[in-house]
Amino acid sequence: MDAPAQPAPADADVPAEHEVPEDLVLAGEFPAATREQWRGLLAGVLRKAGREDLPEHPEDALRRTVATGVSVAPLYTAEDAGDLPSAAGVPGLPPFVRGARAGAAGETAAGGADTDVPAGWDVRQRHADPDVAATREAIAADLENGVSSLWLVLGEGAVPVQSLGDVLADVYLDLAPVTVQGGLLAAEAFLSLIEGRDDVAPGGSLGLDPIGVQAATGEEQDLSGLADVARRASAHTGLRTVVVDGTVFADAGGGAVEELGCSLAAGAAYLRALTDAGLTVDEAFGQLEFRYSATADQFTTIAALRAARRLWDRVGELSGASADVRGQRQHAVTSSVMTTRRDPWVNMLRTTVACFAAGVGGADVVTVQPFDAALGLPDAFSRRIARNTQSLLVEEGSLARVLDPAGGSWYVESLTEELAQAAWAWFTEIERAGGIVRALADGLVRDRLAAAWEERRKRLAKRSDAITGVSEFPNLTEKLPQRKPAAEVLPTGPGGLPRVRAAQDFEELRDAADSAASRPRVYLATIGPEARHTARASFAANLFQAGGLETPAADGAAGLADAGTTVACICGTDKDYAASAAALAAELRAAGATSVWLAGKPSLDVDGVDGYVYAGCDALQVLRAAHEQLGVTA
């Protein structure tokens, strides 16, 4: 056996090409790329795709709207962020962009004893089942399996107010913070339950939000009694009186800018009411908690939560509040707007992304809505998935171990700044109109939310905002889980804000198709071999099925009679269309078709075709027309 090679002595001569440089530079052997080079390459790709009318900066052609007046570009560099990361400060200090607390290490979510492992955020589960025994059982399961605080909805159709004591009979209130929702009656019931006790865990809330009630019902509420309740609540450390619920405005169709601006205006109104009744500014700040929606647009959610803290700190600074009370306490709830009734299992993916964004964005409290929330009251399985989503991100994903993980990202810092500026402009517009109460009564808020929702609906209709399982990849054979009906979060009134969901228009069409005596169909008349027509046939099938329409397919017009329909769609290539689409349209009409669509753009201009389906078309308009042609009624 050969002797092992001996290492060369330290002073041995090493060829220059094998010498290790003292500083290793990532991709240092490649010439530095410039933004202008990238723009040139991008412009070339866009021109090949048929875009000739390019803006001065080609990336502007790829901008995507994420909120009113705010869009994001496909590329961000240091020049986009400027000095924003340094202006964001550090966690736990004004302006609190990077978090209201210095960190989770050394404290539990409920403010308990020191630990060696960061506790992360407060995992809060919502309960609204009027069955007291079922709610008690659900609460016990939650607290035993990772939930750290409770959110109880009290009132008609939800947990009975008079049963609050029974519901919480087995709960250690010194360990699990409790937030109630249900107005003054709910607050009084909880205060009566804990009055005289000094062992109530901090972090709970009485959940009063009269401005949110006004937004939902259209009826102006009295704010004068808040201070008296706040004084009673102050006997319990860390118990807050008011929840500034921004989700009311998000659920009415508002985007991140509208939600932030309205919540700031509501917060300012509550500060005035509390200080006018004798509380100090610092005491008033300590009585407020903010609730925001977290969506599957993760970066917008992250930036919105960071912007919200910055904006509230500015309100505090202008109000004369001390720095140690200006850190906004945030409760993030996965969005109801993004939740679907159809293919509800996909909601698990949406809520996971939203929960991730809420954690990264620095929310103090997070609630993941069960995947079946749009169908009614959740069952044990869906509640388990909701709480496990958070447990996995905190415990297995170690998401809470890093302070402000998005900090320093050129994209996130730039988006945070844009959202903050746009939301502040909306907030000041509300203030100039006389405040949120007046703006709600006068319709200013309603009109702004309606405009934001209309813009969103256009993107949803064209599927540029795709909804998996609904507007894209629908499953016509799905069996939806059955759930008990759930009470409304807030009572609605004729003058109140609407409640919307992104999927509602497509789901209405699905419901109409499902209620038909037999499943309505659109026949796909294909041209040529499968390799040529499959792309457009698959596209057309996906689109028509989003309206609940079956899509049998066969070559040419021969299968129309067997399909049992009078509406057809021709699918093939542009070359095939030029050769035979007009003739096929005539054959389909001779075979009994009363309407003929074509999978392709209108520029193809094929004789005998009534309409076109293509990427970027108004899918809702197409589906409504197809329903009308097939005699489907809602």
Order of alpha helices (4+ residues) and beta strands (2+ residues): alpha-beta-beta-alpha-alpha-beta-alpha-beta-alpha-beta-alpha-beta-alpha-alpha-beta-alpha-alpha-alpha-beta-alpha-beta-alpha-beta-alpha-alpha-alpha-alpha-alpha-beta-alpha-beta-alpha-beta-alpha-beta-beta-alpha
